[in-house]
Amino acid sequence: MSENESGRVDVSSVTIVRAVSDATGRIPADLPPLQRSVDVDALEALVSGERSPSIRVSFDYAGVRVDVDRNGLVATERPR
């Protein structure tokens, strides 16, 4: 994640893949393409837009629940 010139946070697909890689112990190359689980462009537009200061997007990717919030925080949770 990085902050651009306008002060908005950019959530990259690399950030999400790395977080899921860490959560699963798998190397990023062994994970399926992120685009199979979420529209990456739409996700970035939602969390970097100015409409809602409290938006949170959740989706499942590679057996992990991924939450991305307006601040660019990426949280992962493996199913129990």
DSSP file with accessible surface (Angstrom, degrees, kcal/mol):
  #  RESIDUE AA STRUCTURE BP1 BP2  ACC     N-H-->O    O-->H-N    N-H-->O    O-->H-N    TCO  KAPPA ALPHA  PHI   PSI    X-CA   Y-CA   Z-CA
    1    1 A M              0   0  110      0, 0.0     2,-0.3     0, 0.0    10,-0.2   0.000 360.0 360.0 360.0 147.4    0.0    0.0    0.0
    2    2 A S  E     -A   10   0A  71      8,-1.9     8,-3.9     6,-0.0     2,-0.5  -0.981 360.0-117.8-150.2 158.5    1.2    3.5   -0.7
    3    3 A E  E     -A    9   0A 138     -2,-0.3     6,-0.2     6,-0.2     2,-0.1  -0.852  30.2-148.6-100.5 130.9   -0.1    7.0   -0.4
    4    4 A N    >   -     0   0   55      4,-2.6     3,-2.1    -2,-0.5    -1,-0.0  -0.279  36.8 -85.1 -90.2-177.4   -0.4    9.0   -3.7
    5    5 A E  T 3  S+     0   0  205      1,-0.3    -1,-0.1     2,-0.1    -2,-0.0   0.786 126.6  56.7 -60.9 -27.6    0.0   12.7   -4.2
    6    6 A S  T 3  S-     0   0   77      2,-0.1    -1,-0.3     1,-0.1     3,-0.1   0.494 118.1-109.8 -82.2  -2.8   -3.6   13.4   -3.4
    7    7 A G  S <  S+     0   0   37     -3,-2.1     2,-0.2     1,-0.3    -2,-0.1   0.439  75.8 133.7  89.2  -0.7   -3.2   11.8    0.0
    8    8 A R        -     0   0   86      1,-0.1    -4,-2.6    -5,-0.1     2,-0.4  -0.527  57.8-117.2 -81.5 153.1   -5.3    8.8   -0.9
    9    9 A V  E     -A    3   0A  23     61,-0.4     2,-0.5    38,-0.3    -6,-0.2  -0.740  20.4-150.8 -93.4 132.8   -4.1    5.3   -0.1
   10   10 A D  E     -A    2   0A  37     -8,-3.9    -8,-1.9    -2,-0.4     2,-0.7  -0.911   3.7-158.4-102.0 127.0   -3.5    2.9   -3.0
   11   11 A V        -     0   0    4     -2,-0.5     2,-0.2   -10,-0.2    36,-0.1  -0.923  15.7-157.3-103.8 115.7   -4.0   -0.8   -2.2
   12   12 A S     >  -     0   0   44     -2,-0.7     4,-1.6     1,-0.1     3,-0.1  -0.597  26.6-123.5 -93.3 157.5   -2.0   -2.9   -4.7
   13   13 A S  H  > S+     0   0   40      1,-0.2     4,-2.9    -2,-0.2     5,-0.2   0.847 113.5  61.4 -64.3 -30.0   -2.7   -6.4   -5.7
   14   14 A V  H  > S+     0   0   71      1,-0.2     4,-2.7     2,-0.2    -1,-0.2   0.921 101.6  51.4 -62.2 -41.9    0.9   -7.1   -4.6
   15   15 A T  H  > S+     0   0   34      2,-0.2     4,-2.0     1,-0.2    -1,-0.2   0.922 112.6  45.7 -60.7 -43.9    0.1   -6.1   -1.1
   16   16 A I  H  X S+     0   0    1     -4,-1.6     4,-2.4     2,-0.2     5,-0.2   0.940 112.8  49.2 -67.0 -46.0   -2.9   -8.4   -1.0
   17   17 A V  H  X S+     0   0   26     -4,-2.9     4,-2.8     1,-0.2    -2,-0.2   0.920 111.4  50.1 -62.0 -41.0   -1.0  -11.3   -2.5
   18   18 A R  H  X S+     0   0  158     -4,-2.7     4,-2.5    -5,-0.2    -1,-0.2   0.902 109.7  50.8 -63.9 -40.5    1.8  -10.9    0.0
   19   19 A A  H  X S+     0   0   22     -4,-2.0     4,-2.1    -5,-0.2    -1,-0.2   0.922 113.6  44.4 -63.6 -42.7   -0.6  -10.8    3.0
   20   20 A V  H  X S+     0   0    0     -4,-2.4     4,-2.2     2,-0.2     6,-0.3   0.893 111.0  54.6 -70.1 -36.7   -2.3  -14.0    1.8
   21   21 A S  H  X>S+     0   0   14     -4,-2.8     4,-2.0    -5,-0.2     5,-0.7   0.932 110.2  46.6 -59.3 -45.7    1.1  -15.6    1.2
   22   22 A D  H  <5S+     0   0  136     -4,-2.5    -1,-0.2     1,-0.2    -2,-0.2   0.893 113.0  49.7 -62.8 -40.7    2.2  -14.8    4.7
   23   23 A A  H  <5S+     0   0   29     -4,-2.1    -1,-0.2     1,-0.2    -2,-0.2   0.827 120.7  33.9 -69.4 -31.9   -1.1  -16.1    6.1
   24   24 A T  H  <5S-     0   0   22     -4,-2.2    -1,-0.2     2,-0.2    -2,-0.2   0.608  99.0-126.2 -99.7 -16.1   -0.9  -19.4    4.2
   25   25 A G  T  <5 +     0   0   72     -4,-2.0     2,-0.3     1,-0.3    -3,-0.2   0.630  68.9 128.3  76.9  11.9    2.8  -20.0    4.2
   26   26 A R      < -     0   0   98     -5,-0.7    -1,-0.3    -6,-0.3    -2,-0.2  -0.746  65.5-111.3 -98.5 150.0    2.6  -20.3    0.4
   27   27 A I    >   -     0   0   99     -2,-0.3     3,-1.9     1,-0.1     4,-0.4  -0.498  31.3-113.9 -76.5 148.0    4.9  -18.4   -2.0
   28   28 A P  G >  S+     0   0   62      0, 0.0     3,-1.6     0, 0.0    -1,-0.1   0.856 114.5  61.0 -52.9 -36.0    3.0  -15.8   -4.1
   29   29 A A  G 3  S+     0   0   90      1,-0.3    -2,-0.0     4,-0.0    -3,-0.0   0.748 100.5  56.0 -65.2 -21.9    3.7  -17.7   -7.3
   30   30 A D  G <  S+     0   0  102     -3,-1.9    -1,-0.3     2,-0.1    -3,-0.0   0.527  90.2  92.5 -86.8  -6.6    1.7  -20.7   -5.9
   31   31 A L  S <  S-     0   0   15     -3,-1.6     3,-0.1    -4,-0.4   -14,-0.0  -0.581  84.8-106.7 -85.1 150.9   -1.4  -18.6   -5.3
   32   32 A P        -     0   0   41      0, 0.0    -1,-0.1     0, 0.0     5,-0.1  -0.298  53.2 -75.4 -68.4 161.6   -4.1  -18.4   -7.9
   33   33 A P    >   -     0   0   59      0, 0.0     3,-1.6     0, 0.0     4,-0.3  -0.347  37.8-135.4 -58.4 132.8   -4.5  -15.1   -9.8
   34   34 A L  G >> S+     0   0    5      1,-0.3     3,-2.4     2,-0.2     4,-1.6   0.855 100.2  70.4 -58.8 -34.1   -6.1  -12.5   -7.5
   35   35 A Q  G 34 S+     0   0  124      1,-0.3    -1,-0.3     2,-0.2   -22,-0.0   0.696  86.9  66.2 -62.1 -16.6   -8.4  -11.4  -10.4
   36   36 A R  G <4 S+     0   0  197     -3,-1.6    -1,-0.3     1,-0.2    -2,-0.2   0.707 110.9  34.9 -74.1 -19.3  -10.2  -14.7  -10.0
   37   37 A S  T <4 S+     0   0   49     -3,-2.4     2,-0.3     1,-0.3    23,-0.2   0.701 128.0   9.6-106.0 -27.1  -11.5  -13.6   -6.6
   38   38 A V  S  < S-     0   0   25     -4,-1.6     2,-1.0    21,-0.1    -1,-0.3  -0.993  72.0-108.5-154.7 147.5  -12.0   -9.9   -6.9
   39   39 A D     >  -     0   0  102     -2,-0.3     4,-2.6     1,-0.2     5,-0.2  -0.727  34.0-161.9 -77.3 104.0  -12.1   -7.1   -9.5
   40   40 A V  H  > S+     0   0   20     -2,-1.0     4,-2.5     1,-0.2     5,-0.2   0.882  85.8  51.0 -62.4 -39.7   -8.8   -5.5   -8.6
   41   41 A D  H  > S+     0   0  128      1,-0.2     4,-2.2     2,-0.2    -1,-0.2   0.919 112.2  46.8 -64.5 -42.0   -9.6   -2.2  -10.4
   42   42 A A  H  > S+     0   0   44      2,-0.2     4,-2.5     1,-0.2    -2,-0.2   0.906 111.1  52.6 -66.5 -40.2  -13.0   -2.0   -8.7
   43   43 A L  H  X S+     0   0    5     -4,-2.6     4,-2.4     2,-0.2     5,-0.3   0.949 110.6  46.9 -59.6 -48.7  -11.4   -2.7   -5.3
   44   44 A E  H  X S+     0   0   72     -4,-2.5     4,-1.9     1,-0.2    -1,-0.2   0.915 111.6  51.3 -61.9 -40.9   -8.9    0.0   -5.7
   45   45 A A  H  X S+     0   0   64     -4,-2.2     4,-1.0    -5,-0.2    -1,-0.2   0.908 111.2  49.0 -63.1 -40.0  -11.6    2.5   -6.9
   46   46 A L  H  < S+     0   0   91     -4,-2.5     6,-0.3     1,-0.2     3,-0.2   0.938 116.8  38.2 -65.4 -48.6  -13.7    1.7   -3.8
   47   47 A V  H  < S+     0   0    1     -4,-2.4   -38,-0.3     1,-0.2    -1,-0.2   0.703 120.8  44.3 -82.4 -16.8  -11.0    2.0   -1.2
   48   48 A S  H  < S+     0   0   14     -4,-1.9    -1,-0.2    -5,-0.3    -2,-0.2   0.520  94.0 100.5-102.9  -3.6   -9.2    5.0   -2.7
   49   49 A G  S  < S-     0   0   18     -4,-1.0     3,-0.1    -3,-0.2    -3,-0.1  -0.140  74.0-127.6 -74.0 173.6  -12.4    7.0   -3.6
   50   50 A E  S    S+     0   0  138      1,-0.1    -1,-0.1   -42,-0.0    -4,-0.1   0.297  81.9  94.5-105.4   9.7  -13.7    9.8   -1.5
   51   51 A R  S    S+     0   0  245      1,-0.2    -1,-0.1    -5,-0.2    -5,-0.0   0.920  90.8  19.3 -72.7 -46.6  -17.3    8.6   -1.1
   52   52 A S    >   -     0   0   43     -6,-0.3     3,-1.0    -3,-0.1    -1,-0.2  -0.969  53.2-160.3-133.2 123.0  -17.2    6.9    2.3
   53   53 A P  T 3  S+     0   0  112      0, 0.0    17,-0.1     0, 0.0    -1,-0.1   0.623  94.9  47.6 -73.6  -9.9  -14.6    7.3    5.0
   54   54 A S  T 3  S+     0   0  101     16,-0.1     2,-0.0    15,-0.1    17,-0.0   0.106  76.1 142.4-120.0  25.1  -15.5    4.0    6.6
   55   55 A I    <   -     0   0   42     -3,-1.0    15,-1.4    -9,-0.1     2,-0.3  -0.354  23.0-178.2 -70.9 143.7  -15.7    1.6    3.6
   56   56 A R  E     -B   69   0B 136     13,-0.2     2,-0.4    14,-0.1    13,-0.2  -0.985   9.3-160.0-140.9 132.2  -14.4   -2.0    4.1
   57   57 A V  E     -B   68   0B  26     11,-2.9    11,-2.9    -2,-0.3     2,-0.4  -0.955   9.5-172.2-116.1 131.5  -14.3   -4.7    1.4
   58   58 A S  E     +B   67   0B  47     -2,-0.4     2,-0.3     9,-0.2     9,-0.2  -0.962  13.5 152.1-124.4 142.7  -14.1   -8.4    2.2
   59   59 A F  E     -B   66   0B  17      7,-2.1     7,-3.4    -2,-0.4     2,-0.4  -0.972  40.9-107.1-159.3 163.1  -13.6  -11.3   -0.1
   60   60 A D  E     +B   65   0B 100     -2,-0.3     2,-0.4     5,-0.2     5,-0.2  -0.840  35.6 172.5 -98.7 135.9  -12.2  -14.8   -0.1
   61   61 A Y  E >   -B   64   0B   4      3,-2.8     3,-1.6    -2,-0.4   -27,-0.1  -0.960  66.8 -16.2-146.4 122.1   -8.9  -15.5   -1.8
   62   62 A A  T 3  S-     0   0   24     -2,-0.4     3,-0.1     1,-0.3   -28,-0.0   0.848 128.1 -50.8  54.6  38.7   -6.9  -18.8   -1.7
   63   63 A G  T 3  S+     0   0   52      1,-0.2     2,-0.4    15,-0.1    -1,-0.3   0.635 118.4 108.6  78.3  14.2   -8.8  -20.0    1.3
   64   64 A V  E <   -B   61   0B   0     -3,-1.6    -3,-2.8    14,-0.2     2,-0.5  -0.959  69.0-127.1-126.3 139.1   -8.3  -16.9    3.3
   65   65 A R  E     -BC  60  77B 100     12,-3.1    12,-1.9    -2,-0.4     2,-0.4  -0.764  30.0-162.0 -82.0 125.4  -10.8  -14.1    4.2
   66   66 A V  E     -BC  59  76B   0     -7,-3.4    -7,-2.1    -2,-0.5     2,-0.4  -0.938   9.1-171.1-114.6 130.3   -9.3  -10.8    3.1
   67   67 A D  E     -BC  58  75B  30      8,-2.7     8,-2.8    -2,-0.4     2,-0.5  -0.989   1.6-174.4-119.8 129.0  -10.5   -7.4    4.5
   68   68 A V  E     -BC  57  74B   0    -11,-2.9   -11,-2.9    -2,-0.4     6,-0.2  -0.989  10.0-165.0-122.5 127.4   -9.3   -4.2    2.9
   69   69 A D  E >   -B   56   0B  17      4,-1.8     3,-2.2    -2,-0.5   -13,-0.2  -0.530  38.3 -93.3-109.3 177.3  -10.3   -0.9    4.6
   70   70 A R  T 3  S+     0   0   46    -15,-1.4   -61,-0.4     1,-0.3   -14,-0.1   0.760 122.5  57.7 -59.8 -26.3  -10.3    2.7    3.5
   71   71 A N  T 3  S-     0   0  110      2,-0.1    -1,-0.3   -63,-0.1     3,-0.1   0.418 120.1-106.8 -85.9   1.1   -6.9    3.3    5.1
   72   72 A G    <   +     0   0    1     -3,-2.2     2,-0.2     1,-0.3    -2,-0.1   0.515  66.8 153.7  86.4   5.2   -5.4    0.5    2.9
   73   73 A L        -     0   0  101    -62,-0.0    -4,-1.8     1,-0.0     2,-0.6  -0.507  29.3-157.7 -69.2 132.8   -5.1   -1.9    5.8
   74   74 A V  E     -C   68   0B  33     -2,-0.2     2,-0.4    -6,-0.2    -6,-0.2  -0.967  12.1-177.4-114.4 118.2   -5.2   -5.5    4.6
   75   75 A A  E     -C   67   0B  45     -8,-2.8    -8,-2.7    -2,-0.6     2,-0.4  -0.920   5.3-163.4-115.5 142.6   -6.2   -8.1    7.1
   76   76 A T  E     -C   66   0B  49     -2,-0.4     2,-0.4   -10,-0.2   -10,-0.2  -0.941   7.4-176.1-125.9 149.5   -6.3  -11.8    6.5
   77   77 A E  E     -C   65   0B  97    -12,-1.9   -12,-3.1    -2,-0.4     3,-0.1  -0.963  17.3-142.1-146.3 124.8   -8.0  -14.6    8.4
   78   78 A R        -     0   0  138     -2,-0.4   -14,-0.2   -14,-0.2   -15,-0.1  -0.632  35.1-102.0 -82.4 144.5   -7.8  -18.3    7.7
   79   79 A P              0   0   97      0, 0.0    -1,-0.1     0, 0.0     0, 0.0  -0.293 360.0 360.0 -63.2 150.7  -11.0  -20.3    8.2
   80   80 A R              0   0  262     -3,-0.1    -3,-0.0     0, 0.0     0, 0.0  -0.497 360.0 360.0 -93.7 360.0  -11.2  -22.3   11.4
